Amino acid sequence: MRHFAVVGSGPAGFYTAEALEKAYGEKARIDILDRYPVPYGLIRFGVAPDHQSLKAVSKRYDKVAESAGVDFIGNVTIGRDVSVAELLELYDAVILATGAPHDRKLGIPGEDLPGVVGSAEFVGWYNGHPAFADLDPPLEGTHAAVIGNGNVALDCARILSKTRHEFEGSDIVGHALHALDHSAIRTITLLGRRGPHQIAMTPKELGELGQLEQAVPIIETADFPPIEADEPLEPGLRKSVTLLRGFADLDANKDKRIVFDFFAKPIAIEGDGRAERIIVERTVLDDSGSARGTGETYEVPASLVVSAIGYSTSPIDDVPFESGKFVNRQGRIGDRLFAVGWARRGPTGTIGTNRPDGYEVADQVVAEMVPGSYSDRRGAEGLKAVLAERGVMPTDYDDWRKIEETETANARHGSPREKLVRVEDWLKATGR
């Protein structure tokens, strides 16, 4: 029997477990470890609550978790409750799939002012992440700004713009729904250092902005190159740019505005004890396509500033770490230690990108430990013994199902589904 530990229960972790289970079947035990009592990582905490079709991928992960050779072990923090070195003593291979849960810093004056939040915090707040349940973003002002030109920035702007009615069928948490329903924000400015041809926004997400009940996207046609310049673009990007151009024809007579401010580089955030405005420098593109400041500056009012410029992985003691991810070569960190997903390559790609990533690392494990070979490592039995000695109470897949049943029962008393948002509530739902 072989024993494998996958640290992290998001898409990368589940795809890796799926690949290992297919390769080894009954000849291996795969334990998926997570610091929270519930699985699914990015699917639960990162995907927008109004994108339920994306969250449906968790049904595939359910099948993996229900496999005879796969177990979920939650409420275990690597580096605090057990070290990577200890896991390597207990398991034949350890695969780090911890994602990239931390916001990258803006690196400008004023980013620590109250009212400035990272997108991981803001998204976590409306998705019920326990670390951000009490974030309480300031929504009493009329202006907000989102820094970034990717899909996460679009998600944040869209969530700020929606009516209560538009959240029906979503799983946004109750505290966020109530706060957004009473928000005074009427203008959301999306700030991007470069132009429309350099966005990282997909057509589906952009298209949604044109269908909002009380909000309309605003663009400046002068920001766009001649339309014939769109032709060489990659098809997906060309479609996105076409959608952007089409926003100029929408009826702007709505209560809220989502303003696309291109060629705009934030250089400072100012305010009297809290965020009130962003100082922005106008940019142009140089020959390499990079944004270069022109020296011209202006102010953008914003009492809420959401920074959506990327994420970084959490370092773990004694694991080489650099540039926001674990140092690895094609997923290999060291002897029997691997990384997959964002922990391996940084925060790039879609949910589906993690599948080939996980399968590639699983293939490396199989090449070293041929199915049918055996070891005397103790795996989950040894891990649970270590955790018991340290007073750590792990959760399992049955516990997660009890938590899910509690959330489903809550949904009967209102819409949308009321997710539990604190670890102690999760543990209480398991009967502890």
Salt bridges, closest charged atoms under 4 A:
GLU18 OE1 - ARG60 NH2 2.81
ASP50 OD2 - ARG158 NE 2.84
ASP50 OD2 - LYS162 NZ 2.68
ASP62 OD1 - ARG401 NH2 2.87
ASP71 OD2 - ARG29 NH2 2.74
ASP81 OD1 - ARG80 NE 3.06
GLU86 OE2 - ARG390 NH2 2.52
ASP92 OD1 - ARG2 NH1 2.99
ASP92 OD1 - ARG377 NE 3.62
ASP112 OD1 - LYS105 NZ 3.56
ASP134 OD1 - ARG422 NH2 2.37
GLU140 OE2 - ARG274 NH2 3.81
ASP155 OD1 - ARG158 NH1 3.00
ASP171 OD1 - LYS55 NZ 3.05
ASP171 OD2 - LYS419 NZ 3.91
ASP181 OD2 - ARG164 NH1 3.41
GLU208 OE1 - HIS51 NE2 2.74
GLU208 OE1 - ARG158 NH1 3.96
GLU208 OE1 - LYS204 NZ 3.93
GLU213 OE2 - HIS165 ND1 2.69
ASP230 OD1 - HIS197 NE2 2.64
ASP230 OD2 - ARG245 NE 2.68
ASP261 OD1 - ARG282 NH1 3.41
GLU270 OE1 - ARG277 NE 3.16
GLU276 OE1 - ARG277 NH1 3.26
ASP335 OD2 - ARG336 NE 3.99
ASP357 OD1 - ARG344 NH1 2.68
ASP357 OD2 - ARG345 NH1 3.16
GLU360 OE1 - ARG344 NH2 3.18
GLU368 OE2 - ARG332 NH2 2.20
GLU381 OE2 - ARG378 NH2 3.91
ASP399 OD2 - ARG432 NH2 2.70
GLU404 OE1 - ARG401 NH1 2.37
GLU407 OE2 - ARG44 NH2 2.54
GLU407 OE1 - ARG417 NH2 3.06
